[in-house]
Amino acid sequence: MTARHGAADPGPVIRVGRIAAVHGVRGWLKIESGTDPAANILGYRPWWLRIDDHWMAVDADGGEVRGKRVLAHLAGVDDRDLARRYCQLDIHVEARLLPALPEGEYYWHQLIGLRVIGRTGSVPESLGTVASLLETGVHDVLVVRDAGSEAVGQERLIPYTAVLGVDLEAGVIEVDWAADY
Protein backbone atom coordinates (compact mmCIF):
# COMPACT_ATOMS: atom_id res chain seq x y z
CA MET A 1 0.00 0.00 0.00
CA THR A 2 1.18 3.50 -0.71
CA ALA A 3 0.94 4.90 2.79
CA ARG A 4 3.47 6.86 4.71
CA HIS A 5 2.97 5.94 8.36
CA GLY A 6 4.54 8.47 10.65
CA ALA A 7 5.11 10.75 7.67
CA ALA A 8 6.19 14.26 8.44
CA ASP A 9 3.47 16.54 9.69
CA PRO A 10 1.51 17.68 6.63
CA GLY A 11 1.36 21.27 7.87
CA PRO A 12 -1.96 23.11 7.77
CA VAL A 13 -4.67 20.76 6.53
CA ILE A 14 -8.32 21.19 5.62
CA ARG A 15 -11.00 18.54 6.12
CA VAL A 16 -12.55 17.86 2.71
CA GLY A 17 -14.50 14.68 3.35
CA ARG A 18 -14.90 11.41 5.17
CA ILE A 19 -14.52 7.74 4.32
CA ALA A 20 -18.03 6.47 4.99
CA ALA A 21 -18.09 2.76 4.17
CA VAL A 22 -16.69 0.00 2.00
CA HIS A 23 -18.08 -0.62 -1.47
CA GLY A 24 -17.83 -4.09 -2.92
CA VAL A 25 -15.13 -6.67 -2.22
CA ARG A 26 -12.10 -5.15 -3.97
CA GLY A 27 -11.29 -2.41 -1.45
CA TRP A 28 -13.32 0.44 -2.90
CA LEU A 29 -14.70 3.01 -0.47
CA LYS A 30 -17.76 5.26 -0.33
CA ILE A 31 -16.68 8.85 0.22
CA GLU A 32 -18.68 11.70 1.75
CA SER A 33 -17.21 14.64 -0.13
CA GLY A 34 -17.19 18.17 1.26
CA THR A 35 -15.94 19.66 -2.01
CA ASP A 36 -18.07 21.41 -4.60
CA PRO A 37 -18.55 19.67 -6.93
CA ALA A 38 -18.23 16.44 -4.96
CA ALA A 39 -15.91 14.85 -7.54
CA ASN A 40 -13.21 17.46 -6.84
CA ILE A 41 -12.09 15.46 -3.81
CA LEU A 42 -10.61 12.90 -6.21
CA GLY A 43 -8.18 15.46 -7.62
CA TYR A 44 -6.28 16.08 -4.38
CA ARG A 45 -3.10 14.12 -3.60
CA PRO A 46 -2.25 12.89 -1.07
CA TRP A 47 -5.13 12.44 1.32
CA TRP A 48 -4.10 12.79 4.94
CA LEU A 49 -5.85 10.59 7.49
CA ARG A 50 -5.51 11.10 11.24
CA ILE A 51 -5.16 7.75 12.98
CA ASP A 52 -4.80 7.92 16.76
CA ASP A 53 -2.18 10.62 17.23
CA HIS A 54 -0.36 10.50 13.91
CA TRP A 55 -0.94 11.47 10.30
CA MET A 56 -0.86 8.99 7.45
CA ALA A 57 -0.72 10.03 3.80
CA VAL A 58 -2.60 7.77 1.39
CA ASP A 59 -2.95 7.91 -2.37
CA ALA A 60 -6.31 7.42 -4.05
CA ASP A 61 -5.33 5.56 -7.22
CA GLY A 62 -8.85 5.32 -8.57
CA GLY A 63 -12.12 7.12 -8.22
CA GLU A 64 -15.46 7.66 -9.86
CA VAL A 65 -18.77 9.37 -9.36
CA ARG A 66 -21.97 7.36 -9.58
CA GLY A 67 -24.91 9.70 -9.33
CA LYS A 68 -24.44 11.58 -6.07
CA ARG A 69 -22.00 9.00 -4.67
CA VAL A 70 -18.22 9.31 -4.83
CA LEU A 71 -16.23 6.08 -4.82
CA ALA A 72 -12.47 5.83 -4.35
CA HIS A 73 -9.79 3.18 -4.18
CA LEU A 74 -6.67 3.59 -2.06
CA ALA A 75 -3.41 2.30 -3.49
CA GLY A 76 -2.62 -1.14 -2.07
CA VAL A 77 -6.01 -1.59 -0.39
CA ASP A 78 -7.44 -4.39 -2.48
CA ASP A 79 -9.89 -6.20 -0.23
CA ARG A 80 -12.95 -5.34 1.80
CA ASP A 81 -11.45 -6.20 5.20
CA LEU A 82 -8.43 -3.96 4.73
CA ALA A 83 -10.62 -1.16 3.36
CA ARG A 84 -12.90 -1.37 6.42
CA ARG A 85 -9.99 -0.12 8.60
CA TYR A 86 -10.27 3.28 6.94
CA CYS A 87 -14.01 3.73 7.42
CA GLN A 88 -15.15 6.72 9.46
CA LEU A 89 -11.82 8.55 9.06
CA ASP A 90 -11.85 12.17 7.95
CA ILE A 91 -10.03 13.04 4.73
CA HIS A 92 -7.76 16.07 4.90
CA VAL A 93 -5.65 17.78 2.25
CA GLU A 94 -2.87 20.29 2.59
CA ALA A 95 -4.32 23.81 2.66
CA ARG A 96 -1.76 24.99 0.12
CA LEU A 97 -3.37 22.72 -2.50
CA LEU A 98 -6.66 24.61 -2.53
CA PRO A 99 -7.04 26.94 -5.50
CA ALA A 100 -6.92 30.67 -4.87
CA LEU A 101 -10.32 32.33 -4.78
CA PRO A 102 -11.32 35.61 -6.41
CA GLU A 103 -11.23 38.77 -4.31
CA GLY A 104 -14.09 38.81 -1.79
CA GLU A 105 -14.65 35.05 -1.77
CA TYR A 106 -13.62 32.82 1.12
CA TYR A 107 -13.38 29.17 2.01
CA TRP A 108 -15.55 28.23 4.97
CA HIS A 109 -12.51 27.20 7.03
CA GLN A 110 -11.22 30.77 6.73
CA LEU A 111 -14.38 32.15 8.36
CA ILE A 112 -14.63 29.73 11.29
CA GLY A 113 -13.36 31.36 14.47
CA LEU A 114 -13.71 34.95 13.25
CA ARG A 115 -15.42 37.48 15.54
CA VAL A 116 -18.75 38.74 14.27
CA ILE A 117 -19.59 42.42 14.77
CA GLY A 118 -23.12 43.74 14.23
CA ARG A 119 -23.29 47.18 12.57
CA THR A 120 -27.00 47.99 12.72
CA GLY A 121 -26.75 51.11 14.87
CA SER A 122 -24.19 53.74 15.70
CA VAL A 123 -22.45 51.43 18.20
CA PRO A 124 -21.03 48.15 16.88
CA GLU A 125 -21.84 45.14 19.04
CA SER A 126 -20.06 41.82 19.36
CA LEU A 127 -22.34 38.94 18.37
CA GLY A 128 -19.88 36.11 19.01
CA THR A 129 -17.66 33.97 16.81
CA VAL A 130 -18.35 31.83 13.77
CA ALA A 131 -18.62 28.21 14.95
CA SER A 132 -19.61 26.71 11.60
CA LEU A 133 -21.55 27.37 8.43
CA LEU A 134 -24.66 25.79 6.94
CA GLU A 135 -25.59 25.39 3.31
CA THR A 136 -29.34 25.94 2.94
CA GLY A 137 -29.65 25.88 -0.82
CA VAL A 138 -30.69 29.53 -1.01
CA HIS A 139 -27.63 31.02 0.70
CA ASP A 140 -25.03 30.04 3.26
CA VAL A 141 -25.67 30.73 6.93
CA LEU A 142 -23.14 31.65 9.63
CA VAL A 143 -23.62 29.76 12.91
CA VAL A 144 -22.43 32.30 15.49
CA ARG A 145 -21.90 31.38 19.12
CA ASP A 146 -22.35 34.13 21.67
CA ALA A 147 -18.95 35.06 23.11
CA GLY A 148 -20.39 35.70 26.57
CA SER A 149 -22.39 32.49 26.91
CA GLU A 150 -21.29 29.03 27.92
CA ALA A 151 -24.83 27.67 27.61
CA VAL A 152 -25.44 25.08 24.94
CA GLY A 153 -27.70 26.31 22.19
CA GLN A 154 -26.78 30.00 22.47
CA GLU A 155 -26.32 30.41 18.76
CA ARG A 156 -27.39 32.92 16.14
CA LEU A 157 -28.02 31.92 12.57
CA ILE A 158 -27.02 34.82 10.35
CA PRO A 159 -27.52 34.61 6.59
CA TYR A 160 -24.34 35.28 4.64
CA THR A 161 -26.30 37.92 2.72
CA ALA A 162 -26.06 40.09 5.88
CA VAL A 163 -22.24 40.16 5.68
CA LEU A 164 -20.93 43.66 5.06
CA GLY A 165 -17.26 42.80 5.04
CA VAL A 166 -14.64 40.23 6.01
CA ASP A 167 -11.21 41.17 7.36
CA LEU A 168 -9.17 38.00 7.68
CA GLU A 169 -6.13 39.83 9.06
CA ALA A 170 -8.15 41.43 11.86
CA GLY A 171 -10.19 38.26 12.36
CA VAL A 172 -13.52 40.07 11.99
CA ILE A 173 -16.72 39.74 10.00
CA GLU A 174 -19.02 42.78 9.97
CA VAL A 175 -22.72 42.06 9.52
CA ASP A 176 -25.93 44.04 9.17
CA TRP A 177 -27.45 42.23 12.15
CA ALA A 178 -28.40 43.08 15.71
CA ALA A 179 -28.18 40.96 18.84
CA ASP A 180 -31.94 41.07 19.34
CA TYR A 181 -32.88 39.72 15.88
N, C-alpha and C positions, 0 to 999 in steps of 0.2 A: 504494500500500500504506500502511496505517496503521502506520508504524513511526517511532520517534523515535530515529534514529541520534544517538549522542553525547548522548542525553538526560541530564539530571542524574542523578547517582548515586541509585539507588533507595533507599538506606539499607539497613538490615538486611534481608536476603532469606533465604528458605528454599527449598531445592530440593524441588519437589513432583512432578517427573516428568522425562521425557525424550522428545524427538521421535525416534521409532524409524525410521520409513520413510515413503515416499510411499504413497498409496492412490488408485488410479485416475489419471485424466488431468486432472482439474480442480483440482489443487492441494491436495487433502485429505491429511491426515497421520495416520499411526498413532501413538498416544501411549501410552507406558508411564507409567501413573499411579501415584504414590506416595501418593495420598489414599485414605481409607476412608470411604465407598465410592469406587470408582475414578472415577465420574462427577463427583465433587465438584470435580475439577480444572477442569472446564468453567465453574465459577461464579466463578473468580478473574479479575480484570482489573486491570491488564494482566499479561501474562506477560513476564518479563524474561529475555532470552537473553544469555549472555556470549559475545561474538564477539571473538576475539583479546584485546585489553586494554580493551574498552569494553562497556558495557551497551546493549542495544537493547530498547525496550519494543514489544511487538506485541500486537495485539488479536485474539483468537479470535472471529470473527463467526459461527461455526457449530460445532456439535458434536453428536455422538450416541454412544450406546453400542450396540454390536452384540454381544450375548453378553458375553464377557469383554473385548472389545476396545473401546477408546475411540478415536474418530475426531474430528479437529478441522480446521477451515479457518481460516487466517489471513487477515485482511482484506487484499485486494489481491494475494493469492498465488493466481492462478487457473490455473496450469498446472503440470504435473509437473516440468518442468525447474527452474522457480523454487522450487517446494516442496522439491526435493532439496537445495537450499542450506542448509536448516534441519535436515536429518537429523543425528542424533547430538548435538544440542545439548540441554543440560539446561534444564528449565523451572523458573524461580524465581518466587516471588511475594513481595511485601512482607510481612514478619513481622507487621506491624500488622493485616493483613487476616485473620489466623487467628482463629477464634472463641475466646473465653475458655473455659477448661476448668473443670469443678467442682474444688473443693478436693481436693487429694491426687492429681489426675491431671496428667500431664505429656506434652508433645510429646516425641518422641524427640530432636529437635535440642536440647532443653533439658538432656538428660541426658548427651549426648556431651561429653567433656572433664572431667566431674566426677570427683573422687577417690573411690575406693571403700574403705571402712573395714570390715574384718571385726570382728564383735562376738561371737565364739563363747566367748571366755574372759574373764578379768578384765582382760586387757590388749588394747586394740584394736590391730589390725595393718593396715597399709596394703597393699592388694591390687593397686593400680595405678589406672589411669584408664579410663573408659568410652571405647572406641574406636568402637563401633558397637552396634547392636542387631539381633537376628534375630527374625523372626516364625516360630514353629514350628507354629502351629495350636493347640497346647494352651495355651501361655503365651509371652510374650516372654522373650528371653534377652539379658542384658548381655554384650557381648564386652569383657573387661577386659584391658588390656595391663599387664604388670608394670612398675612405675615404675623398677625398678632394672635392667631388662634391655634391652639393645639387640638381642638375638638375635631373628631372625624366628621367629614361631610361639610365642613366649612369651605365650600368652593363656589366660585363664580364661573359661569359659562359665558364667555364674551366672544361674540362673532368676530372673525378676523376682519370683517368689513368695518369694524369700529376702530381699527388700528390707524393712528395718525402718523406714526413713525417708529422706526426701530433703530436703536443705536447700540450695535454689538459691542463697541469699545467701552461704552459707559455701562453696558449691561441693563439697558432700559427699553421698555416698549411703552409708548404713549398711546392712550386710547381715549376715544370720545365715549366715556362711560363713567357713571357715578357709583359710589359704594351702595347707594340705596336702590339701585335698579333691580 
